[in-house]
Amino acid sequence: MRSLAPLCGSLAAAAALALAPGTATAAELPILGGGSGIVIANTTECTLTTIGHDAAGRLVGLTAGHCGEPGQSVVSETDPNAGVLGRIATSNRDLDYAVIEFDPRRVAASDRVGSVSITGVGAPAQFPATVCKKGRTTGTNCGIVWGDVFARGTETWTQICVLPGDSGAPVVAGSTLVGMVNAYLAVGCFGPEVGTTWAAIQADLDANQGIGAGFRPAQGATHGVPPAGGS
């Protein structure tokens, strides 16, 4: 059996985070996008995979399933004083992804974090393509795709560098989201990374017809409002 290390981080001094509630003005709203660092339940550091709207118009995001449990709070790592921005709505441990429902009054959703943009979603990357990721711990780096090594139909192995805290990081081919970071084999940044494909996540979301079904990534930067023509 594989020995895989999940990649969520833990805050040693969670009390240092200011989580006082309040209503921020539009100019002060924390900006979140795929690659943003988030803190779950005031203790666990992970990375946001993507943010956008589902078919019902809810502002939702995703991260790795092992990062937290339904009902737990989500805070921006870089703007903790903004308070709780959303909560985990559902978590699928088999595919290792979680859906976060954000408060659209408290978050500015963006399709770009640093040098990584997400303009669409697509099929799993295949060997010998190169993909990149943006994680809150190791930042942006790229590596070769090994593919679905064990033919499970839901995961992709790559050689991108990941460490604890990078769980949930978006894996992109150009600006197309193709998967998320979930774990690494043996030694971080030496052993290969493994993650769930976006195709598997989207199929599961749509099949369940719950929060996150019909997900579309944010376009540009919005203050939690669905794009024109959306529901």
C-alpha atoms as one frame of an Amber mdcrd trajectory, in Angstrom:
protein
   0.000   0.000   0.000   1.143   3.526  -0.697   2.506   5.613   2.168   1.104
   9.069   1.540   1.459  12.156   3.686  -1.503  14.569   3.742  -0.466  18.166
   3.384  -2.464  20.283   5.793  -0.490  22.422   8.230  -1.222  23.169  11.877
  -1.062  26.504  13.687   0.846  26.292  16.950  -0.592  29.562  18.205  -4.126
  29.666  16.897  -5.090  32.191  19.535  -2.951  34.757  17.742  -5.504  34.886
  14.944  -8.013  37.672  15.328 -11.403  36.250  14.442 -13.641  39.027  15.670
 -16.761  39.278  13.509 -17.523  42.440  11.590 -18.697  43.679   8.245 -15.943
  44.875   5.914 -16.472  47.473   3.246 -16.078  46.427  -0.390 -12.633  48.023
  -0.561 -11.502  46.011   2.463 -12.832  42.612   1.472 -10.166  39.896   1.517
  -9.412  38.581  -1.963  -9.486  34.799  -2.352  -8.668  32.661  -5.362  -7.096
  29.359  -6.282  -3.794  29.269  -4.401  -4.827  31.450  -1.443  -3.835  30.284
   2.021  -6.763  29.520   4.320  -7.054  28.564   7.994  -9.741  26.069   8.954
 -11.221  25.802  12.454  -8.576  28.260  13.645  -5.929  25.512  13.574  -5.327
  23.957  10.156  -3.529  25.661   7.271  -4.452  24.590   3.753  -4.754  26.055
   0.271  -7.898  27.048  -1.598  -8.249  25.138  -4.873 -10.609  27.550  -6.607
 -13.520  29.872  -5.913 -16.604  30.631  -7.976 -20.342  30.067  -8.130 -22.451
  26.950  -8.297 -25.629  26.504 -10.310 -27.689  28.006  -7.486 -25.537  31.156
  -7.450 -23.828  30.385  -4.138 -20.247  31.576  -3.680 -18.274  28.386  -3.077
 -14.691  27.206  -3.003 -12.886  23.910  -2.660  -9.946  22.509  -0.754  -8.687
  19.079   0.293 -11.132  16.950   2.264  -8.684  16.125   5.043  -8.315  19.835
   5.859 -11.510  19.988   7.893 -15.032  18.851   8.691 -18.452  20.227   7.731
 -19.390  23.264   9.798 -15.823  24.336  10.518 -14.863  27.964   9.938 -12.645
  29.269   7.138 -10.446  32.362   7.512  -8.019  34.062   5.130  -4.450  33.315
   6.193  -3.231  36.708   4.987  -6.178  38.691   6.373  -7.259  37.004   9.619
  -8.760  40.213  10.993 -11.501  39.930   8.367 -12.965  37.143  10.492 -14.831
  34.047   9.396 -15.435  34.175   5.634 -17.276  30.892   5.236 -17.637  27.346
   6.469 -17.061  23.871   5.124 -20.391  22.684   3.744 -19.556  19.138   2.674
 -16.536  16.852   2.642 -15.843  13.732   0.585 -13.102  11.633   2.166 -13.030
   9.093  -0.679 -12.049  11.740  -3.224 -10.478  13.929  -0.510 -12.154  17.220
  -1.333 -14.261  19.656   0.665 -16.707  22.334  -0.465 -16.661  25.688   1.318
 -19.660  27.999   1.209 -18.476  31.601   1.486 -20.408  34.660   2.593 -20.565
  36.802  -0.577 -20.708  39.950   1.569 -17.301  39.184   3.050 -15.180  37.870
   0.164 -13.851  39.228  -3.121 -13.457  36.242  -5.454 -10.588  36.305  -7.947
  -9.453  34.116 -10.830  -5.798  34.972 -10.175  -3.414  34.543  -7.239   0.170
  35.514  -7.926   1.202  34.163 -11.310  -1.497  31.462 -11.424  -4.805  32.167
 -13.177  -7.809  29.853 -13.432  -9.977  30.687 -16.426 -11.609  27.291 -16.881
 -11.647  23.635 -15.884 -10.600  20.625 -17.909  -9.749  16.957 -18.255  -6.865
  15.339 -16.356  -3.369  16.090 -17.618  -1.500  13.165 -19.144   2.153  12.080
 -19.364   4.440  13.781 -20.401   2.659  17.123 -19.974   3.874  19.744 -17.505
   1.521  21.199 -14.902   1.950  23.865 -12.240   0.511  24.508  -8.806   0.161
  27.424  -6.372   0.373  26.438  -2.712   0.458  28.527   0.448   3.676  26.812
   1.600   5.847  26.247  -1.467   4.343  28.834  -3.807   4.325  28.254  -7.544
   6.278  25.484  -9.222   5.826  23.048 -12.071   6.612  19.430 -12.868   6.042
  16.565 -15.242   2.808  14.573 -15.145   3.155  10.820 -14.537  -0.565  10.244
 -15.014  -3.039   7.910 -13.326  -0.346   5.521 -12.097  -2.700   2.999 -10.463
  -5.521   3.403 -13.020  -8.027   4.498 -10.368  -9.696   6.949 -12.699  -9.787
   9.733 -10.104  -6.195  10.800  -9.465  -3.076  12.110 -11.174   0.549  11.766
 -10.088   3.021  14.549 -10.848   6.511  15.666  -9.903   5.537  19.095  -8.553
   7.024  20.137  -5.202   4.544  20.100  -2.302   4.825  20.289   1.491   2.393
  20.502   4.434   0.013  23.420   3.955  -0.167  22.887   0.187  -3.171  20.566
   0.528  -5.905  21.728  -1.814  -3.563  23.720  -4.043  -4.820  24.078  -7.624
  -3.020  22.060 -10.295  -3.237  23.866 -13.614  -2.287  23.254 -17.225  -1.820
  26.803 -18.437  -4.856  28.509 -16.915  -7.054  25.391 -16.916  -7.752  23.759
 -13.551  -7.139  20.019 -13.896  -6.820  18.862 -10.285  -5.901  19.581  -6.682
  -2.956  18.660  -4.466  -3.746  16.027  -1.821  -0.555  14.245  -0.725   2.992
  13.252  -1.554   4.817   9.941  -1.494   7.633   9.451   1.037   9.468  12.817
   1.075   7.967  16.172   0.142   9.441  17.813  -2.968  11.360  14.594  -3.754
   8.690  11.923  -3.932   5.832  12.430  -6.398   2.677  14.384  -5.598  -0.749
  12.823  -5.956  -4.064  14.591  -6.233  -7.689  14.176  -7.217  -8.582  15.220
 -10.750 -10.984  18.095 -11.275 -13.050  15.880 -13.568 -13.694  13.433 -10.704
 -14.585  16.242  -8.300 -16.941  17.951 -10.737 -18.670  14.682 -11.607 -19.265
  13.943  -7.927 -20.534  17.453  -7.195 -22.960  17.347 -10.101 -24.171  13.832
  -9.278 -25.022  14.858  -5.708 -26.837  18.026  -6.839 -25.918  19.805  -3.626
 -23.755  22.785  -2.752 -21.128  23.136  -5.477 -23.066  21.411  -8.268 -22.644
  23.211 -11.578 -19.529  25.007 -10.323 -17.994  27.747 -12.462 -14.702  29.469
 -11.530 -14.735  33.180 -10.746 -14.148  35.468 -13.699 -11.788  38.358 -13.036
 -12.413  39.802  -9.573 -15.918  40.053  -8.135 -17.366  40.840  -4.730 -19.161
  37.522  -4.413 -21.724  38.374  -7.097 -22.406  35.765  -9.827 -21.304  36.837
 -13.326 -23.908  38.274 -15.676 -26.120  35.543 -17.077 -25.534  33.291 -14.072
 -28.244  32.134 -11.735
